[in-house]
Amino acid sequence: MNAHIENTHFNPQRTVAAERPVDADHLRAALRTLGGGVSIITAGEGEARTGATVTSATAFSVEPARMLVSLNRASSTWPVVERYGHLGINVIGAEHEGLANQFAGRGGLRGPARYNGAEWTTAVSGAPLLADAVAAIDCTVEEAIERHSHVLVIGKVLAIRIGAGRSLLYQDGRYHAVAGTG
């Protein structure tokens, strides 16, 4: 196999893009360019249920099975996760865009009202899980690391349910459906 590799040279004086000040607005602008999978984080029971839409849910470890979620400490979700010690990670598809908006707080819905318009089940941990999620991962809180404005929640995976469909992505302030390849 003959692969041709172009000879390139690193030039530390050459900048490709204009550098920006390191501040919250520029960091948000930079991160908006990064597409992320959309998940709804759920926690609590009964009238104490709440949740949030995030792009920060990801695998922390597959052996042992652990998830990582970043939650804003000032959100209504973190105190409920902390109190109940559980969280559901609901990977959602394009058909759940309206639900993603509800859990993002659009329309002013709070707490258990965010669950309206969808079917929910109760996980082993007690966390609510979306019945028709693309995938649902039930976790208990193994560790919470509070730093700055957020808390990094490491979740011990208790159960996994895989549904149908493709996950929804979020980039540049918009949702994007992932097209099938056949």
Stockholm file with secondary structure:
# STOCKHOLM 1.0

chainA/1-182         MNAHIENTHFNPQRTVAAERPVDADHLRAALRTLGGGVSIITAGEGEARTGATVTSATAFSVEPARMLVSLNRASSTWPVVERYGHLGINVIGAEHEGLANQFAGRGGLRGPARYNGAEWTTAVSGAPLLADAVAAIDCTVEEAIERHSHVLVIGKVLAIRIGAGRSLLYQDGRYHAVAGTG
#=GR chainA/1-182 SS CCCCCCCCCCCTTCCSSCCCCSSHHHHHHHHHTSCEECEEEEECCGGGCEEEEESCCEEEEETTEEEEEEEETTSSHHHHHHHHCEEEEEECBGGGHHHHHHHTTTTSCCGGGGGTTSCEEECTTSCEEETTCSEEEEEEEEEEEEETTEEEEEEEEEEEEECSSCBEEEETTEEEECCCCC
#=GC SS_cons         CCCCCCCCCCCTTCCSSCCCCSSHHHHHHHHHTSCEECEEEEECCGGGCEEEEESCCEEEEETTEEEEEEEETTSSHHHHHHHHCEEEEEECBGGGHHHHHHHTTTTSCCGGGGGTTSCEEECTTSCEEETTCSEEEEEEEEEEEEETTEEEEEEEEEEEEECSSCBEEEETTEEEECCCCC
//
